[in-house]
Amino acid sequence: VIVFGSRRSGGAGKIDIWYGTRTATTVGFTNVNPMPGNGINTTMDERWPFITGDGCTLYFSRSDGTQYDLFRARFSPN
């Protein structure tokens, strides 16, 4: 799994959190989609995602244009 922030089209707005998966380290990432889950991607900037080693928790930041706040969400791309 890879997670990243991007302005790519198809997101909720500005910079959103995206994820992709791959079947082996020798192939590229496929199925790149906005991060699932209510409240992760909004019309504000979401950036700097980090998934914990157990793959269960996503940390990311969100900005209202003046400051960044840190958020935590359960992660399950299935």
Summary of the structure (lengths in Angstrom):
residues: 78
radius of gyration: 12.4
end to end distance: 11.2
largest distance: 40.9
contacts: 197
relative contact order: 0.24
helix: 0%
strand: 47%
